[in-house]
Amino acid sequence: MESRRKALVFAVVFFAALLGIGLLSVKSSNYKDVSQLKLYKEPVRGLNIRGKTKLFEPGVYLLRIGDTVYKFSVSTPQPYAVAERIQGPPLGNDDKYAVFILEGKDGYSVLALFSAKTFQQFYGTSPIMEQNVVVTGLYNPGQRAEIYILGADGTPRPYGDAMPVFWVEKILEGCHQSYGAPSGRIA
């Protein structure tokens, strides 16, 4: 009886240790910093990247990717906004995208686009995005995004430099629903 109890305790401790190791390895997976994306010259699918979100200041913005133009507005400093296509051919399967800028350790930035429909399905209509975000998706260094902020007279002014586009398939860390749900991964 005592040997069975010891075996059971050992099995429970061993299982807990393996579970802890597994969770630690998932949490510290092989994420690339946004800065490492500049090494890629061709589109790459399935990249997991980590970056800091850059805040959009209050204002009305235009986002141009090729011949397609999106519009969004921000009333308070925000790490993301939902942009709606107002001109040009559709890009992807959605006319609205959650837009956020991810910045790497050396300042290299990408414009991340995530289907607004999917974004809101997972995180609600007013999600909380943290300062550090991990996403997975398609990096397209040849596709460039330009952001403009509209002045008081309606004249667009460049909002930073043109940057490559990262098409988000999933947000792995750094975003959660606004009603207090814990941040975490989605699978």
PLY file of the C-alpha trace (Angstrom):
ply
format ascii 1.0
element vertex 187
property float x
property float y
property float z
element edge 186
property int vertex1
property int vertex2
end_header
0.00 0.00 0.00
2.81 2.41 0.95
4.67 1.71 -2.33
1.50 2.45 -4.28
1.12 5.76 -2.49
4.76 6.68 -3.22
4.28 5.75 -6.87
1.14 7.89 -7.05
2.86 10.87 -5.40
5.84 10.48 -7.75
3.49 10.32 -10.76
1.65 13.48 -9.66
4.89 15.39 -9.02
6.36 14.18 -12.33
3.21 15.22 -14.22
3.21 18.64 -12.54
6.88 19.14 -13.43
6.26 18.22 -17.08
3.23 20.49 -17.21
5.28 23.37 -15.76
8.08 22.81 -18.27
5.55 22.66 -21.10
3.86 25.91 -20.05
7.22 27.63 -19.66
8.34 26.54 -23.11
5.09 27.76 -24.68
5.37 31.09 -22.87
8.95 31.63 -24.01
8.52 30.27 -27.52
10.75 31.26 -30.35
9.33 34.74 -30.91
11.26 37.05 -33.17
11.60 40.70 -32.30
10.05 42.97 -34.95
13.57 44.24 -35.71
14.54 40.81 -37.05
11.97 41.13 -39.84
14.29 43.40 -41.81
16.35 40.30 -42.61
13.52 38.96 -44.79
13.37 40.12 -48.41
10.46 37.88 -49.50
7.01 37.27 -47.94
7.10 34.76 -45.06
4.04 33.05 -43.56
3.77 31.67 -40.04
6.15 34.07 -38.29
5.67 34.72 -34.57
6.81 38.24 -33.74
6.91 40.35 -30.60
6.84 44.13 -30.57
5.77 47.19 -28.65
2.59 48.88 -29.72
2.94 52.52 -30.74
0.11 54.82 -29.68
-1.95 56.67 -32.26
-2.53 60.24 -31.14
-6.05 61.71 -31.34
-7.04 62.60 -34.89
-8.37 61.35 -38.20
-6.06 59.14 -40.23
-5.74 57.81 -43.75
-3.90 54.57 -44.37
-2.67 53.85 -47.88
-1.48 50.43 -49.04
-0.89 50.47 -52.79
-4.07 51.82 -54.42
-6.25 51.05 -51.40
-7.07 53.71 -48.82
-8.54 53.16 -45.35
-9.80 55.75 -42.89
-9.86 55.65 -39.09
-10.08 58.04 -36.18
-8.82 58.04 -32.62
-10.30 60.20 -29.86
-7.73 59.41 -27.15
-4.22 57.92 -27.48
-4.77 54.29 -28.50
-2.54 51.37 -29.52
-4.98 50.31 -32.27
-7.89 51.54 -34.34
-10.36 49.98 -36.74
-9.84 51.26 -40.28
-12.48 51.02 -43.00
-11.73 50.87 -46.73
-12.88 54.03 -48.48
-11.12 53.73 -51.85
-9.43 51.18 -54.07
-9.59 47.41 -54.38
-10.13 45.22 -51.30
-7.06 43.74 -49.63
-7.79 40.31 -48.21
-11.27 39.20 -47.15
-12.34 42.19 -45.10
-13.11 45.86 -45.69
-12.30 46.73 -42.07
-9.06 45.98 -40.25
-7.73 46.47 -36.75
-4.61 48.54 -37.39
-1.64 48.75 -35.04
2.02 49.58 -35.33
4.52 47.16 -33.80
7.98 48.49 -33.06
11.12 46.43 -32.50
13.97 46.97 -30.07
15.94 49.04 -32.60
12.93 51.13 -33.74
12.13 49.10 -36.88
8.35 49.13 -37.30
5.67 47.23 -39.18
2.03 48.00 -39.71
-0.02 45.08 -38.42
-3.44 44.44 -39.94
-5.95 42.01 -38.42
-9.44 41.36 -39.77
-11.73 43.59 -37.68
-14.41 40.92 -37.76
-12.06 38.29 -36.28
-10.50 40.81 -33.88
-13.88 41.77 -32.44
-15.08 38.16 -32.40
-12.18 37.20 -30.10
-11.86 40.39 -28.04
-15.20 42.22 -28.18
-15.88 45.74 -29.41
-13.52 47.50 -26.96
-10.56 45.19 -26.42
-7.56 46.03 -24.28
-4.23 45.86 -26.09
-1.13 45.83 -23.94
2.18 47.53 -24.64
3.90 44.26 -25.69
2.11 42.10 -28.23
2.95 38.78 -29.85
1.29 37.96 -33.18
1.58 35.30 -35.84
0.91 35.76 -39.52
2.28 36.76 -42.91
5.08 39.29 -43.22
5.16 41.04 -46.58
8.21 43.34 -46.83
7.29 44.38 -50.39
3.87 45.69 -49.39
4.30 49.19 -47.96
1.86 51.14 -45.80
1.76 54.91 -45.50
-0.18 56.64 -42.73
-1.37 60.23 -42.90
-3.03 62.33 -40.22
-5.50 64.96 -41.38
-4.78 68.51 -40.26
-7.47 70.92 -39.06
-7.89 72.10 -42.67
-8.25 68.50 -43.93
-4.77 68.39 -45.45
-3.07 65.01 -44.96
0.40 65.05 -43.35
2.66 61.98 -43.19
2.46 60.18 -39.84
5.90 58.57 -39.71
7.70 56.76 -42.50
6.27 54.15 -44.86
6.56 50.69 -43.34
6.09 47.06 -44.40
2.87 45.20 -43.69
2.35 42.25 -41.34
-0.97 40.41 -41.90
-2.00 39.06 -38.48
-3.63 35.64 -38.33
-3.73 35.43 -34.52
-2.74 37.51 -31.53
-0.88 35.14 -29.24
-0.26 37.49 -26.31
-1.08 41.03 -25.29
-4.75 41.49 -26.08
-7.87 40.62 -24.11
-11.50 41.56 -23.68
-12.20 44.80 -21.86
-14.41 43.37 -19.14
-11.41 42.15 -17.18
-10.67 38.80 -18.77
-7.04 37.85 -18.26
-4.66 38.39 -21.15
-3.35 35.30 -22.76
-2.98 33.18 -25.80
-5.54 32.09 -28.30
-5.04 28.89 -30.17
0 1
1 2
2 3
3 4
4 5
5 6
6 7
7 8
8 9
9 10
10 11
11 12
12 13
13 14
14 15
15 16
16 17
17 18
18 19
19 20
20 21
21 22
22 23
23 24
24 25
25 26
26 27
27 28
28 29
29 30
30 31
31 32
32 33
33 34
34 35
35 36
36 37
37 38
38 39
39 40
40 41
41 42
42 43
43 44
44 45
45 46
46 47
47 48
48 49
49 50
50 51
51 52
52 53
53 54
54 55
55 56
56 57
57 58
58 59
59 60
60 61
61 62
62 63
63 64
64 65
65 66
66 67
67 68
68 69
69 70
70 71
71 72
72 73
73 74
74 75
75 76
76 77
77 78
78 79
79 80
80 81
81 82
82 83
83 84
84 85
85 86
86 87
87 88
88 89
89 90
90 91
91 92
92 93
93 94
94 95
95 96
96 97
97 98
98 99
99 100
100 101
101 102
102 103
103 104
104 105
105 106
106 107
107 108
108 109
109 110
110 111
111 112
112 113
113 114
114 115
115 116
116 117
117 118
118 119
119 120
120 121
121 122
122 123
123 124
124 125
125 126
126 127
127 128
128 129
129 130
130 131
131 132
132 133
133 134
134 135
135 136
136 137
137 138
138 139
139 140
140 141
141 142
142 143
143 144
144 145
145 146
146 147
147 148
148 149
149 150
150 151
151 152
152 153
153 154
154 155
155 156
156 157
157 158
158 159
159 160
160 161
161 162
162 163
163 164
164 165
165 166
166 167
167 168
168 169
169 170
170 171
171 172
172 173
173 174
174 175
175 176
176 177
177 178
178 179
179 180
180 181
181 182
182 183
183 184
184 185
185 186
